[in-house]
Amino acid sequence: MTVIVKSFPRSVREIETMWITLSDGARLAARVWMPDDAETNPVPAILEYLPYRRRDGTATRDALMHPYIAGHGYACIRVDQRGSGDSDGVLVDEYLAQELNDGVEIIAWIARQKWCSGNVGMIGNSWGGFNGLQIAALRPPALKAIITSCSTDDRYADDVHYMGGCVINDNLRWASTMFSHNARPPDPTVVGERWRDMWMDRLENSGLWVKNWLEHQRRDEFWKHGSVCEDYSKIQCAVYAIGGWADAYTNAIPRLMENLSGPKKAMIGQWAHRYPHMANPGPPVGFLKEALRWWDKWLKGVETGVMDEPMMRIWMQESVPPQTFYKELPGRWVAEPSWPPPSVTPTRYSMNAGRLSTGPARAEASSIRSPQTVGQTIGKWCPYGLFPDMPGDQRDDDGGSLVFDTEPLAQAVEIMGAPIVELEVSSDKPQALVAVRLSNVYPGGAATRISYGLLNLTHRDSHETPAPLAPGKPYRVKVKLNDMAQVFPAGHRIRVSISTTYWPLAWPSPEAATLTIRSEGSALVLPVRGASPHDAKLKPLPPHELPEVLKTTTIKKGEVTQTHTRDRPTGALRYVFVNDSGTTLIDGIGLETSSRMQDDFSIHPSEPSQARAEVTSKSRYARKDWEIETECRTVMTATPTSFELDATLDAFENGVRVFAKNWKESIPRDNV
């Protein structure tokens, strides 16, 4: 049950724009919520630091968190990063040293204010979760604790760009999202007449980020920067890591809990890529009250008991039939005192002639060259849980894969952690990828994907120094799947599916490859969880409370559509996804906003060279006598030796085009 809270222990005032002037003269715009009496009764401060426009982009979301926390005795500061929203400058990439150094300076500035007690925390979901970890590694003295939600410690291996050394198409999607964000203007009612010069500077100089990311196909210094896994010991402040199994950013949490040396705590629920108190699938949890327990402990020195419970609270997910949208998911909370969890025992299953068993492996071999169209049941790489974006029934993709099943289970099996598939594999081409899926198969045949992993086989030994395959030579490799906590019920089967393609999630190899899997060197290793006495030590989460929502008016309702169409003569498959936000009026500032983004991905079943990905976006901001529209388009194709990019950016003021720019780029493929 959700309780809407209309009043708080301390009355709150909101400052819509507070300017933070940095040492180089740049001014950053902040929105601030704090108790009315904070200047005479100073409070700790909590920073959220993002490029997503505090007055319109995240205003609705921010209203569901910051006023509530402020009303319990904190100053909450939501800052537009340099080059975003109403802040000065140009944003030219994510997590650069400029961003992180600005963050350190912002924290010092906050700590000096007369309304601040001197103790500062950081909170963030996704980008804000990333830079919370990264800034914590720089150890600003006033930063005592962070909450990092849906983030990662490894920018190369576990982010939107590469997975197992494969280029994933969210690399293009995300670059296109930021292409659109960076083209949006500051608000003239905040920055005054200079808004247009600031806007033109951003349009001209923000750049084509996907080019930057494709130029670094190995795990080089570009990706090591900002990857706190390079040296966990740099983080000494208290860390609360939050995530959900439906999200793409959960794997970092076990690694953080294993490797951080300072105070640490984790919660992994069932939700997708949002803060837990506003996320699907449900049931909802009382994250705001849980966050207060954390902040009270580390910023006020109040013993709340938050550190007396087991280190990790984890949602053990129960079996559900495959659907692309769930309002709620069944399960129960379990607990672990440390990671790796003492309750987990690796259990090995041999992979023989389509079967998984605990018996010995036999000397057998199976070959597969998947259609390039395998992957249509993937859903989104990073689900948001707001529309149908979860994996569907896996049987369509299993038809183009090698499949290995257990017999129906005599009793339920629970797993927790990362399943691993060991393969003895050879390829008939020097470059190839392998996609591995783990599914829960119902007695009637429906298959729910539980986890998956990818490996570019040229990266079999290293993401830093890939090497081509010798055709026909067998290699021993391990494919680590995404972490998961899941129950496989009695009577169900556990399935491993192996394919040589996974479109539209991953860009295909230069040539269609045939892989041969030898059973004697191949196995599934499941992290099977037994009973744990720590489960009983978990207290129920606090009640789910939310503040009142921001007042907005829907002028035009948005919609999300997805279509798959197949050309019968050629077999080519086209996937089109449209996310139209509609048009919303933000009542308090009289601003109309709208956006529309479309993915148009196509591929031929036997010709990887015909893969094509196009992302287009439109955005609009309007008041009386002021209307800004931007249109962005990025197309990615590839030859066997290069990635090809074609991009355009157009901007309009009151219906007149005032800016246009084109890009054509060719980036050599590097064992991808």
Stockholm file with secondary structure:
# STOCKHOLM 1.0

chainA/1-672         MTVIVKSFPRSVREIETMWITLSDGARLAARVWMPDDAETNPVPAILEYLPYRRRDGTATRDALMHPYIAGHGYACIRVDQRGSGDSDGVLVDEYLAQELNDGVEIIAWIARQKWCSGNVGMIGNSWGGFNGLQIAALRPPALKAIITSCSTDDRYADDVHYMGGCVINDNLRWASTMFSHNARPPDPTVVGERWRDMWMDRLENSGLWVKNWLEHQRRDEFWKHGSVCEDYSKIQCAVYAIGGWADAYTNAIPRLMENLSGPKKAMIGQWAHRYPHMANPGPPVGFLKEALRWWDKWLKGVETGVMDEPMMRIWMQESVPPQTFYKELPGRWVAEPSWPPPSVTPTRYSMNAGRLSTGPARAEASSIRSPQTVGQTIGKWCPYGLFPDMPGDQRDDDGGSLVFDTEPLAQAVEIMGAPIVELEVSSDKPQALVAVRLSNVYPGGAATRISYGLLNLTHRDSHETPAPLAPGKPYRVKVKLNDMAQVFPAGHRIRVSISTTYWPLAWPSPEAATLTIRSEGSALVLPVRGASPHDAKLKPLPPHELPEVLKTTTIKKGEVTQTHTRDRPTGALRYVFVNDSGTTLIDGIGLETSSRMQDDFSIHPSEPSQARAEVTSKSRYARKDWEIETECRTVMTATPTSFELDATLDAFENGVRVFAKNWKESIPRDNV
#=GR chainA/1-672 SS CEEEECCCSSCEEEEEEEEEECTTSCEEEEEEEEETTTTTSCEEEEEEEESSCTTTTSHHHHTTTHHHHHTTTCEEEEEECTTSTTSSSCCCSSSCHHHHHHHHHHHHHHHHSTTEEEEEEEEEETHHHHHHHHHHTTCCTTEEEEEEESCCSCTTTTSSSEETTEEBTHHHHHHHHHHHHHTSCCCHHHHGGGHHHHHHHHHHHSCCHHHHHHTCCSSCHHHHTTCGGGCGGGCCSEEEEEEETTSSCCTHHHHHHHHCCSSEEEEEESCCSSCGGGCSSBCCCCHHHHHHHHHHHHHHCCCCSTTTSCSEEEEEECCCCCCSCCSBCCEEEEEESSSSCTTEEEEEEEEETTEEESSCCCSCEEEECCCTTTTTTCCCSSCCSSSSCSCCCTHHHHTTSEEEECCCCSSCEEEEECCEEEEEEEESSSSCEEEEEEEEECTTSCEEEEEEEEEEGGGSSCSSSCCCCCTTCCEEEEEECCCEEEEECTTCEEEEEEESCCTTTBCCCSSCCCEEEEEEEEEEEEEEECCCGGGGGCCCCCCEEEECCCCEEEEECCEEEEEEEECTTTCCEEEEEEEEEEEEEEGGGTEEEEEEEEEEEEEETTEEEEEEEEEEEEEEEEETTEEEEEEEEEEEEECSSEEEEEEEEEEEETTEEEEEEEEEEEEECCCC
#=GC SS_cons         CEEEECCCSSCEEEEEEEEEECTTSCEEEEEEEEETTTTTSCEEEEEEEESSCTTTTSHHHHTTTHHHHHTTTCEEEEEECTTSTTSSSCCCSSSCHHHHHHHHHHHHHHHHSTTEEEEEEEEEETHHHHHHHHHHTTCCTTEEEEEEESCCSCTTTTSSSEETTEEBTHHHHHHHHHHHHHTSCCCHHHHGGGHHHHHHHHHHHSCCHHHHHHTCCSSCHHHHTTCGGGCGGGCCSEEEEEEETTSSCCTHHHHHHHHCCSSEEEEEESCCSSCGGGCSSBCCCCHHHHHHHHHHHHHHCCCCSTTTSCSEEEEEECCCCCCSCCSBCCEEEEEESSSSCTTEEEEEEEEETTEEESSCCCSCEEEECCCTTTTTTCCCSSCCSSSSCSCCCTHHHHTTSEEEECCCCSSCEEEEECCEEEEEEEESSSSCEEEEEEEEECTTSCEEEEEEEEEEGGGSSCSSSCCCCCTTCCEEEEEECCCEEEEECTTCEEEEEEESCCTTTBCCCSSCCCEEEEEEEEEEEEEEECCCGGGGGCCCCCCEEEECCCCEEEEECCEEEEEEEECTTTCCEEEEEEEEEEEEEEGGGTEEEEEEEEEEEEEETTEEEEEEEEEEEEEEEEETTEEEEEEEEEEEEECSSEEEEEEEEEEEETTEEEEEEEEEEEEECCCC
//
